[in-house]
Each structure stands twice: as C-alpha cells, then as structure tokens.
Amino acid sequence: MENTNNSRREFIKKATFGTAGLSFAMSASSYAKILGANDRVRVGVVGFSDRFRSSLAPSFMEHSKDMNFEFVAVSDIWNRRRDECEAFMKEKGWVKKLAKARNNDELYGMKNIDAVVVSTADFQHALHCAEAVKAGKDAYVEKPFAESMEDARIALKAVEESGKIVQIGSQRRSAPNYHAASKYIKDGKFGDITMVEMTWNVNQPGRWRRKELVEQIRKEDTDWDRFLMNRPKVEWDPRKYLEFRLFYPYSSGIPGQWMSHQIDTVHWFSGYDHPRSVVANGGIYMWRDGRENADTLTAVFDYGPQDDKNKGFQVLYSSRMHNSAGGTKEYYYSNGGMLNLDTNKVTAEGGMKEKEATDMGLQANLLADFSIAEPVKMETGANTGSDPMTSMHMRNWMECVRSRQEPNAPAKAGYSHSIATIMTTMALQTGKRVTFDDKKQDVVVS
C-alpha cells in the first residue's frame, strides 16, 4: 500500500494544471479519482498565533474538504498555546485529535506531516521556513519573510535547494483586482509608473499589546532560549515574547507588518526586485508605553534600473498608529493619470491635458476612466475571521502543493519585500540614506 501511495504522490508532483494566477483547472472530484481517500495532505501548525486563529485557520478550513487537507499537529513552545490550539480546533469540529509538539524538532520527528503553516514571531519566519523545507515540508509562511538579510539569505537558499512549495503571506498576490492591475500596467496601457503614494493609518492604542497575557505567562511555561533563536541572548522579558512587534530586533513593526504588503505590489507591478535607495524618518509620537518601534513612519524610495538614474520612479510611504484618517491607500501615477487601488479605478486625474501637451510638442495621453475589477477587502484592523484575500491565497497554496507549480507569492517575492523593509528599518534607525549591494546581497548604509 505504501508503494501505491508513493506512486500517486509522484504522479501529483508531475501533474500540470493551471494554478498560476487564480485558475484552478481540476475539480475536487478529479482529485478524488487521482489521490484516493488516503492521500490527504497532513498539515502541522507552527505557532498558534492570533493571526492563525482568526484568519489563517478559517481560510484553510474553507478549502480543506475540497483540497483534501487536514490539520494533524501543532508546535508551540508555550504549553498554553498548544492546549488552546487543540481546544480551539476541537470546539470548531475541525479535528478529532491533534498531536502536540513542544518544539519544531518534535514536530518534524513525526511521521505524518506533509506541510506546515508558519505563524510565529516576525523575526522567526525566515528560519522557521528554512527548518520546514529542510525537513522536507511544504510551507505557508506568514509575512514578513525576514527581518534581517542574513536570515533572508538563509531561508531563500534553503527553499531554492529543497524544491518545496512555499507561499509567503502576501495575500494581495492572490486577489483578482491586484492581478488585473498588474496586467494593465505590464501590458503598457498605464504608461510608465512615475510615482506611487501609499498609506496605512490606524488609531489603535492596543494594537500589538497583550497586557493580560504578559501578566499571566511564566518563564517556566515556555522555552525562552528557543524563542530568541539567533537573536542576542537576553534576560526573560514577557513583553518581548508576547508583544514582539513593539521591539526590535524581534520585529521592525510598521515596515514588516504593513509596509511589506504594499511595497510588494510595487515589486510585482514594476518588475524591480528592490529599491535603489531608501530614506526614512519617524518615531514614537503618541504611544509612549515602553515600545521601541515607531508609531509613525514616513519613507521615500527610489526605484529604477541601477545603470540609469534618470529612469524610474519614487514611492512615498507613510503610516501612523494614532489617527486613522486616510486609511489604507495605494495610488499609482503615470503621466496620463492614476490607478487607485482603494477604489480599483483608473482615471485621467492629473494626466497631461491637450494644452500642456501642445506646449511641449507632445500629444495628450489622458487615460480612459474605467474599473479594473471588483474590490477585494483585506482586513486592516484586528482580524475577526477569514478575509477574502487570505482565503484565496490559502487556496492557491493548496493548489500548488498538489500541482507543484509556483504559488502566487513565492519565497523570492518575500525575499524582495524583506530587502525593502530592512532598508527602511536601517534608514529609520540611522537617519542615513540606505542602498543595496546586489553582488553581496546586503544593505549598505551610506
């Protein structure tokens, strides 16, 4: 029976049905004929986080029956999280039994794990991704991909050498409106991108705070040394453990959490792997609660070919956590108008009109107004359930685990957004202009 199952799995690896983009060429009934009842993809949970509970798990379960996937185990270094994960899944009726591992060594020692969903602390994603693929597992890995270039290089190398399917949690890459925008720009209909403006504004005093849990957790209930991984060994600090997004080097905060989503679309639409340079400023202007990461940030990026400083475009990114006016915005500009990814509309707003064109001996190039696609909402506050983007993104990963085709947000895309976020963090911390050395694959502080 084992040989039969292995043969079926080899067939799946060689199967080629359209999962690039959003297509899904084979029905669940077709899978059933190929896989049989026993060829289920058995998935382990690496880190039972709020994000996993509220969005990743519901998204997974929306497609688990069709795709023949199931959760079979959880790995978390805090005993409370392991028990909560088991109780949560049983209460939902998603599992009858869930194996519990005290760490990833135990998880990957189990014989029945085919893939994992990684939803741990920001700075751990890259190394947990590398662990997974080296253990022979496909992985869905939350963003940011990495918070240091060293970790990013380790993880990308491991993924590329393993041939495993890795989807980074940049869920815009699975949304139809973003695919439509990408095609519109790449088809040349928009014209050259000349400027991008992005915002991510909230007013959430408790964002990334875990006050009650900080008071309840005890060092003996977890594994502080494992949590720190390759970060400096410091004394036990429950705030750094549970509120890691407020403290560097466990998280960059705004760049890794929010900017990583938006700057990823710049790379996707433009074809550039990283900025030429970044400058940034910001600080803690409102939430002076002991945090170290900024509650307000403005960064300016220069994109374009390395050998032509006169060609390219600028990206202006701003984010604040103390006033939500403006919300989440993504505006792309060309000389002929703008693409608004909040409304998913292309308009001639700001484009070159007849008089200006005539004065310059040119032709007017105003864009035609139209909607590129129906909007797909991504949660910007605390998630309360599966959002459509995450659901589509999880489905794409499942399809690619079956087909062995590249998912919508491969590890290389995560590597690229990490370059931009790490450059931003370095610019913010040093107050200097930051560039990137392609040969060394490292950040350079001027």
C-alpha positions in Angstrom: 0.0 0.0 0.0 2.9 2.4 0.8 4.3 1.9 -2.7 0.9 2.7 -4.2 0.6 5.9 -2.2 4.2 6.9 -3.2 3.4 6.4 -6.9 0.3 8.5 -6.6 2.3 11.3 -4.9 4.9 11.1 -7.7 2.0 11.5 -10.2 0.8 14.6 -8.4 4.3 16.1 -8.5 4.3 15.7 -12.2 0.8 16.9 -12.8 0.5 20.3 -14.6 -2.8 22.0 -14.2 -3.2 25.8 -14.1 -2.6 27.3 -10.7 -0.6 30.3 -11.9 -2.6 33.3 -11.1 -6.0 32.3 -9.9 -7.0 29.4 -12.2 -8.0 26.0 -10.8 -8.3 23.6 -13.7 -9.2 20.4 -11.9 -12.3 19.8 -9.7 -12.4 18.2 -6.3 -13.9 15.1 -7.9 -11.0 14.9 -10.3 -8.6 15.0 -7.3 -10.5 12.2 -5.6 -10.0 9.9 -8.6 -6.3 10.6 -8.6 -5.5 10.7 -5.0 -7.8 8.3 -3.3 -9.1 8.6 0.2 -5.8 8.2 1.9 -3.7 10.8 0.0 -4.6 13.6 2.3 -2.2 16.4 2.9 -1.5 16.5 6.6 -0.5 19.9 7.9 1.2 21.0 11.1 0.7 24.4 12.8 4.0 26.1 13.6 2.9 28.7 16.2 -0.7 29.1 17.4 -1.0 32.9 17.0 -3.8 35.4 16.9 -3.4 35.6 13.2 -3.6 31.9 12.8 -6.7 31.6 15.0 -8.6 34.5 13.4 -7.8 34.2 9.7 -5.3 31.5 8.6 -7.2 28.6 10.2 -10.7 29.7 8.9 -9.2 30.2 5.4 -7.6 26.8 5.5 -10.8 25.1 6.6 -12.8 26.8 3.9 -10.9 24.7 1.3 -9.8 21.7 3.3 -12.6 19.4 2.2 -12.3 20.2 -1.5 -8.5 20.0 -1.4 -8.2 17.0 1.0 -6.1 18.8 3.5 -6.2 18.4 7.3 -4.6 19.7 10.4 -2.9 17.0 12.4 -0.5 18.7 14.8 0.6 21.9 16.5 4.1 23.0 17.5 4.3 25.8 20.0 6.9 26.4 22.7 4.3 27.8 25.2 2.3 25.0 26.7 -0.8 27.2 27.0 -0.8 27.8 23.2 -0.6 24.1 22.5 -3.6 23.4 24.7 -5.5 26.4 23.3 -4.9 25.2 19.7 -6.2 21.7 20.5 -9.3 23.1 22.3 -10.0 25.6 19.6 -9.9 23.1 16.7 -11.9 20.6 18.6 -14.5 23.2 19.5 -14.8 24.1 15.9 -15.2 20.5 14.9 -12.2 20.7 12.7 -10.2 17.8 14.3 -10.9 14.9 16.5 -7.3 14.6 17.6 -4.4 17.0 17.4 -0.9 16.0 18.2 1.1 18.5 20.3 4.8 19.1 19.9 6.8 21.2 22.4 9.0 22.5 19.6 9.7 22.0 15.9 12.3 19.3 16.4 9.4 17.2 17.9 7.0 18.2 15.1 9.4 17.2 12.3 10.1 14.0 14.1 6.5 13.0 13.5 6.0 10.7 10.5 2.6 12.1 9.3 3.4 15.7 8.5 3.5 16.8 4.8 3.3 20.6 5.2 3.1 23.3 7.7 1.6 26.8 8.3 4.1 29.1 9.9 2.7 31.9 12.0 5.3 32.7 14.6 7.0 35.9 15.7 8.1 38.2 12.8 11.8 37.6 13.2 11.3 33.8 13.3 9.5 33.4 9.9 12.6 33.0 7.8 14.4 30.5 9.9 11.2 28.5 10.6 10.7 28.5 6.8 14.2 27.1 6.4 13.6 24.5 9.0 10.4 23.4 7.3 11.8 22.9 3.8 15.0 21.2 5.1 12.7 18.8 6.9 11.0 18.1 3.6 7.8 20.0 4.2 5.9 22.5 2.0 5.0 25.7 3.9 2.7 28.6 4.1 4.8 31.3 5.8 3.3 34.5 7.2 5.0 37.8 6.3 7.3 39.5 6.7 9.6 36.8 5.2 12.6 38.1 7.2 13.7 40.9 9.4 17.5 40.6 8.7 19.3 40.0 5.4 21.3 37.1 7.0 18.0 35.3 7.8 16.5 36.2 4.4 19.5 34.7 2.5 19.5 31.5 4.6 15.8 30.9 4.0 15.8 31.7 0.3 18.7 29.4 -0.3 17.0 26.6 1.7 13.8 27.0 -0.3 15.6 27.0 -3.7 17.7 24.0 -2.8 14.7 22.0 -1.5 12.3 22.4 -4.4 9.5 22.7 -1.8 6.3 24.8 -2.3 6.5 27.9 -0.2 3.8 30.6 -0.2 4.5 33.8 1.6 1.5 35.5 3.3 1.5 38.5 0.8 -2.2 37.8 0.1 -2.6 40.7 -2.4 -0.9 38.4 -4.9 -4.0 36.2 -4.9 -6.6 38.9 -5.3 -8.3 39.4 -8.7 -8.2 43.2 -8.6 -4.4 43.2 -8.0 -3.9 40.7 -10.8 -6.0 43.0 -13.1 -3.9 46.0 -12.0 -0.6 44.1 -12.7 -1.7 43.0 -16.1 -2.9 46.5 -17.0 0.4 48.1 -16.1 2.5 45.3 -17.6 0.5 45.5 -20.9 1.7 49.1 -21.2 -1.7 50.6 -21.1 -1.0 52.7 -18.0 2.3 54.1 -19.2 5.5 54.3 -17.2 5.0 54.4 -13.4 6.3 57.8 -12.3 5.1 57.9 -8.6 3.5 55.8 -6.0 1.8 57.0 -2.8 0.9 54.6 -0.1 -0.6 55.0 3.4 -1.6 52.6 6.2 -3.2 54.5 9.1 -5.0 53.2 12.2 -5.9 54.5 15.6 -5.5 51.5 17.8 -3.9 52.0 21.2 -3.9 48.3 21.9 -2.5 47.2 18.6 0.2 44.6 19.2 -0.3 44.9 23.0 -1.1 41.7 25.1 -1.4 43.2 28.6 -3.3 40.3 30.2 -1.1 37.6 28.7 2.0 39.4 29.7 0.8 39.3 33.3 -0.1 35.7 33.1 2.8 34.0 31.3 5.7 32.4 33.3 9.1 31.7 32.0 8.9 28.1 33.0 5.9 27.6 30.8 7.8 28.2 27.6 11.3 28.0 26.1 12.8 31.5 26.1 16.1 30.3 24.5 14.3 28.7 21.6 12.2 31.8 21.2 15.3 34.0 20.8 16.7 31.8 18.1 19.7 33.7 16.6 19.0 37.0 18.4 21.2 38.1 21.3 20.7 36.1 24.5 18.9 38.4 27.0 17.0 38.0 30.2 13.4 36.8 30.1 11.0 39.5 29.1 7.3 38.6 28.7 6.7 41.8 26.7 9.3 40.9 24.1 7.8 37.4 24.0 4.2 38.4 23.5 4.4 42.0 22.2 7.4 41.3 20.0 6.1 43.7 17.2 6.8 46.6 19.5 10.5 45.7 19.9 13.5 45.5 17.6 15.2 43.1 16.7 12.2 40.8 17.1 10.2 42.9 14.7 10.5 46.1 12.7 6.9 47.0 13.5 5.3 49.1 10.7 7.8 48.1 7.9 7.5 44.4 8.4 3.8 44.2 9.4 2.2 46.7 7.0 4.6 48.1 4.5 5.7 44.6 3.4 2.2 44.1 1.9 2.1 47.4 0.0 5.8 47.5 -1.2 5.4 44.0 -2.5 2.9 45.3 -5.1 5.5 47.8 -6.3 7.9 45.0 -7.0 5.2 42.9 -8.6 3.8 45.6 -10.9 7.2 47.2 -11.8 9.4 44.1 -12.1 12.1 45.6 -9.8 13.4 43.3 -7.1 14.2 46.1 -4.6 14.6 49.9 -4.3 17.8 51.7 -5.4 17.7 53.7 -2.2 15.6 54.5 0.9 15.4 57.4 3.3 13.1 57.4 6.3 12.0 59.3 9.4 9.7 58.6 12.3 9.4 57.9 16.0 7.2 57.3 18.9 5.0 60.4 19.0 1.9 59.0 20.8 2.1 55.6 22.3 4.9 56.0 24.8 4.3 52.7 26.6 7.8 51.3 26.6 7.8 50.2 23.0 10.9 50.7 20.8 9.4 50.6 17.3 7.9 53.7 15.8 4.2 54.5 15.9 4.7 56.9 13.0 6.8 56.4 9.9 7.4 58.1 6.5 9.8 56.6 4.0 10.8 57.6 0.5 12.0 55.0 -2.0 13.8 55.4 -5.3 13.2 52.6 -7.9 14.7 52.1 -11.3 17.5 50.4 -13.2 20.8 50.6 -11.5 22.6 51.9 -14.7 20.1 54.7 -15.4 19.5 57.1 -12.6 17.2 59.2 -14.7 14.7 56.4 -15.3 12.5 55.1 -12.6 10.0 56.4 -10.1 9.6 57.4 -6.4 7.4 55.7 -3.8 6.2 57.8 -0.8 5.0 55.6 2.1 3.5 56.8 5.3 1.9 55.1 8.3 0.7 56.1 11.7 -0.9 54.3 14.6 -2.6 57.2 16.3 -5.1 58.6 13.7 -6.9 56.5 11.1 -7.7 59.4 8.7 -6.8 58.3 5.2 -6.9 54.6 6.0 -5.1 52.3 3.7 -4.3 53.7 0.3 -2.3 52.7 -2.8 -2.1 55.2 -5.6 -0.1 54.6 -8.8 0.6 57.6 -11.1 1.7 57.8 -14.7 1.9 60.9 -16.9 -1.6 60.0 -18.2 -3.5 59.6 -14.9 -3.7 57.4 -11.9 -4.6 53.9 -10.7 -6.4 53.9 -7.3 -6.2 50.5 -5.7 -8.6 51.6 -2.9 -11.4 52.1 -5.5 -9.9 49.9 -8.2 -10.4 52.6 -10.7 -8.2 54.1 -13.4 -8.8 57.8 -14.0 -7.3 60.6 -16.1 -6.9 62.6 -12.9 -3.7 64.6 -13.0 -2.9 63.4 -16.5 -1.3 65.6 -19.3 -4.0 67.6 -21.0 -4.1 68.9 -24.6 -2.8 72.4 -23.8 0.2 71.2 -21.8 0.9 68.6 -24.5 0.8 71.1 -27.2 3.1 73.5 -25.4 5.7 70.7 -25.2 5.2 69.5 -28.7 3.6 66.3 -27.5 0.2 64.6 -27.7 -2.3 64.4 -24.9 -2.2 61.0 -23.2 -5.1 61.1 -20.8 -6.2 57.6 -19.6 -9.7 56.4 -20.2 -11.7 56.1 -17.0 -12.7 52.5 -16.0 -12.8 50.0 -13.2 -10.2 47.3 -13.4 -12.0 44.8 -11.1 -14.3 44.5 -8.2 -12.6 45.4 -4.9 -11.4 42.7 -2.6 -11.1 43.8 1.0 -8.2 42.9 3.2 -8.6 43.4 6.9 -6.6 46.4 8.2 -7.8 46.2 11.8 -7.7 43.2 14.2 -8.9 40.3 12.1 -12.1 38.6 13.2 -12.4 35.9 10.6 -11.2 34.7 7.2 -10.9 37.7 4.9 -11.4 37.0 1.1 -7.8 37.8 0.2 -6.4 35.3 2.7 -8.9 32.7 1.7 -7.9 32.9 -2.0 -4.2 33.0 -1.0 -4.5 29.8 1.1 -6.4 28.1 -1.7 -3.6 29.0 -4.1 -1.1 27.4 -1.8 -3.1 24.3 -1.5 -3.4 24.0 -5.3 0.3 24.5 -5.7 1.1 21.8 -3.1 -0.9 19.5 -5.4 0.4 20.7 -8.7 4.0 21.5 -7.7 3.7 24.8 -9.6 5.0 28.0 -8.2 2.5 29.8 -6.0 1.4 33.4 -6.3 3.8 34.7 -3.6 6.9 32.5 -3.8 9.9 32.8 -1.4 11.7 35.1 -3.9 8.8 37.7 -3.6 9.2 37.5 0.2 12.9 38.0 -0.1 12.3 41.1 -2.2 9.9 42.7 0.2 12.3 41.9 3.0 15.1 43.9 1.3 12.8 46.9 1.1 11.6 46.6 4.7 15.1 46.0 6.1 16.4 49.0 4.1 13.6 51.1 5.6 14.4 49.9 9.1 18.1 50.7 8.7 17.3 54.2 7.3 14.9 54.9 10.2 17.4 53.8 12.8 20.5 55.5 11.3 18.9 58.6 9.7 21.0 57.9 6.6 20.4 57.1 3.0 20.4 53.3 2.5 21.2 51.4 -0.7 21.6 47.7 -1.7 24.6 45.9 -2.9 23.4 43.3 -5.5 26.7 41.4 -5.6 26.8 40.9 -1.8 23.0 40.8 -1.4 23.2 43.1 1.5 22.1 46.5 2.8 24.5 49.4 2.6 24.2 52.4 4.9 25.7 55.5 3.3 
